[in-house]
Amino acid sequence: MGLDVTPIYRNLRTRVTFLGLEAEDLFVILAVAVVMNICGRVLNREMFGLPMNMVLQYLVPILSVPALMLFKYGKQRGYLKDWLLFHIKPHVYSSLERTVSWPLNTSRTE
């Protein structure tokens, strides 16, 4: 009676990419498309004989894919998320160093 063997995949750390972009980047491009569609509807104009919302909804994300690929070239995984979080967080600037008061350990026995 033989032993049933199941394959174990050892490439779990492999990055899942599409056109060199990670899933988070594709969500950013989708969000840009939605925002551009809303902006185009607010403007309610025509560009190149087409409604502005359609032009902005498709043209801006199509142009942002190569721009994002160039921006992320040579960067580590999750760079866009880290970059956005760094710029969203408030920064505290001070000319004084932070003072650290260490508690004295008085319970030391000799």
C-alpha positions as CSV (number, residue, x, y, z in Angstrom):
1,M,0.0,0.0,0.0
2,G,1.6,3.2,-1.2
3,L,1.8,6.5,0.7
4,D,-0.2,9.4,-0.8
5,V,2.2,12.3,-1.5
6,T,1.0,15.9,-2.0
7,P,3.1,18.5,-3.6
8,I,4.4,21.3,-1.4
9,Y,4.9,24.6,-3.2
10,R,8.0,26.4,-2.1
11,N,7.5,29.7,-3.9
12,L,5.1,31.4,-1.5
13,R,7.2,34.5,-1.4
14,T,6.8,35.1,-5.1
15,R,5.4,38.6,-5.9
16,V,2.1,38.5,-7.8
17,T,2.4,41.2,-10.4
18,F,0.6,42.3,-13.5
19,L,2.6,44.6,-15.9
20,G,5.2,44.9,-13.2
21,L,2.6,46.4,-10.7
22,E,1.4,44.8,-7.5
23,A,-2.2,44.4,-6.5
24,E,-2.1,47.5,-4.3
25,D,-0.9,49.5,-7.3
26,L,-3.7,48.3,-9.4
27,F,-6.2,49.4,-6.7
28,V,-4.6,52.9,-6.8
29,I,-5.1,53.0,-10.5
30,L,-8.7,51.9,-10.2
31,A,-9.2,54.6,-7.5
32,V,-7.7,57.2,-9.9
33,A,-10.1,56.1,-12.6
34,V,-13.1,56.6,-10.3
35,V,-11.9,60.0,-9.1
36,M,-11.3,61.1,-12.7
37,N,-14.7,59.9,-13.8
38,I,-16.3,62.0,-11.0
39,C,-14.2,65.1,-12.0
40,G,-15.2,64.6,-15.6
41,R,-18.9,64.5,-14.7
42,V,-18.5,67.7,-12.6
43,L,-16.8,69.5,-15.5
44,N,-19.5,68.3,-17.9
45,R,-17.5,69.2,-21.0
46,E,-16.2,67.4,-24.2
47,M,-12.7,66.7,-25.2
48,F,-11.8,65.4,-28.6
49,G,-15.5,65.0,-29.3
50,L,-15.9,62.6,-26.4
51,P,-17.5,63.3,-23.0
52,M,-14.9,64.5,-20.5
53,N,-15.7,61.8,-17.9
54,M,-14.9,59.1,-20.4
55,V,-11.7,60.7,-21.6
56,L,-10.4,61.2,-18.0
57,Q,-11.6,57.8,-16.8
58,Y,-9.6,55.9,-19.4
59,L,-6.8,58.2,-20.5
60,V,-5.4,59.2,-17.0
61,P,-5.2,55.5,-15.7
62,I,-3.7,54.4,-19.0
63,L,-1.0,57.1,-18.7
64,S,-0.5,56.4,-15.0
65,V,0.4,52.8,-15.5
66,P,3.8,53.6,-17.2
67,A,4.4,56.5,-14.7
68,L,3.8,54.2,-11.8
69,M,6.1,51.5,-13.3
70,L,8.8,54.1,-13.6
71,F,8.2,55.4,-10.1
72,K,8.5,51.9,-8.6
73,Y,11.4,50.7,-10.7
74,G,14.1,49.3,-8.4
75,K,12.0,49.8,-5.2
76,Q,11.1,47.1,-2.7
77,R,7.7,45.5,-2.4
78,G,5.0,47.7,-0.8
79,Y,6.9,50.9,-1.6
80,L,3.8,52.8,-2.8
81,K,1.9,52.0,0.4
82,D,4.8,53.0,2.6
83,W,5.3,56.2,0.6
84,L,1.7,57.2,0.9
85,L,1.5,56.5,4.6
86,F,4.7,58.5,5.2
87,H,3.2,61.5,3.5
88,I,-0.3,61.2,5.0
89,K,0.9,61.0,8.6
90,P,1.5,64.3,10.4
91,H,5.1,65.2,11.0
92,V,6.3,66.7,14.2
93,Y,9.2,69.1,13.9
94,S,11.0,70.4,17.0
95,S,14.2,72.2,17.6
96,L,14.6,70.5,21.0
97,E,15.7,67.0,21.5
98,R,13.2,64.7,23.2
99,T,14.1,64.3,26.9
100,V,14.1,60.8,28.2
101,S,13.9,60.2,31.9
102,W,14.9,56.7,32.9
103,P,13.4,55.3,36.1
104,L,16.0,54.5,38.8
105,N,16.1,50.9,39.7
106,T,16.1,51.0,43.5
107,S,15.1,47.4,44.1
108,R,18.5,46.1,43.2
109,T,19.9,43.8,46.0
110,E,23.6,43.4,46.5
